[in-house]
Amino acid sequence: MIPAQFDYLAPTTLEEALAALSEHGDDAKLLAGGQSLLPVLRMRLNAPEVVIDLGRIASLRGIRDDGDAIVIGAMTEHSVVGSDPLVATHAALISKAVEHLADAQIRHRGTFGGALAHADPAGDLGAPVLALGGQFVITGPGGTRTVPADEFFVGLFETAIGDDEILTEVRIPKHTGWGAHHAKFVRIAHQWPIVAVAATVRTENGSIAEAKIGLANMGSAPLRARATEAALAGAAVTPDAVGAAAEHAAEGTDPPSDLNGDAEYRQHLARVLTRRAVLAAAGG
């Protein structure tokens, strides 16, 4: 199908984009990489009067070191994030997740912030950013505020970004030296995950000192497998010990039931994938 007619704006500064968003309000949609918005427009599931393209705002792109965190601009393409040495060194879990994100074409067009702002619970990036304790920098007419990942994902396709605000960057606390693995279960290549698990692990003397685990498509938003994280503290890096902890991975989850699998099946997958992801991240 062809999208309904709309006016197109391409501001070159964040201030211009915010002004346009303020002027047009509910009649406007922000365009980042377009990998989520354009199919919606083509199917006429949404028909905004104005599309505001953020692609020409250079200040929203790039990756930088900021002391105890790395900062990823919201308009940075997935392919750039996946190949960046800062990300690989200090947030390996992000690098691992981007490897599995859709196909090469989408990774070269889609943006890091755009995917997170879309907030699909089956998305590849929400779980690892949540696990790493990411922070979202949001700018609006009232200035800039920072929202922790625990508060950013509100529900199905819903975030803490206000109607008159723009996500500008994501801060990822450094996890230098931590092992990482992203386990994703799909029926066909490049599909949204039926379930995905993002695990990063810090080991000491053959044991797991600390583990952080994010779950995708196990509820209306990304979730932490906190019961498993607690059970892994001090555990040996062995299949039996990790497997016992992974049995708690589905606690507190509310996965959907659809043609790809019912809720019980997804909870089983979460336990299996958590075991695999933690063992791989810990080198076991």
Beta strands, then each sheet from edge to edge (+ up, - down):
strand 1: 7-9
strand 2: 28-31
strand 3: 50-53
strand 4: 63-65
strand 5: 69-73
strand 6: 135-140
strand 7: 143-148
strand 8: 153-155
strand 9: 158-159
strand 10: 166-173
strand 11: 179-185
strand 12: 195-204
strand 13: 207-216
strand 14: 223-224
sheet 1: 1+ 3+ 2+
sheet 2: 4+ 5- 10+ 6- 7+
sheet 3: 8+ 9-
sheet 4: 11+ 12- 13+ 14-
end
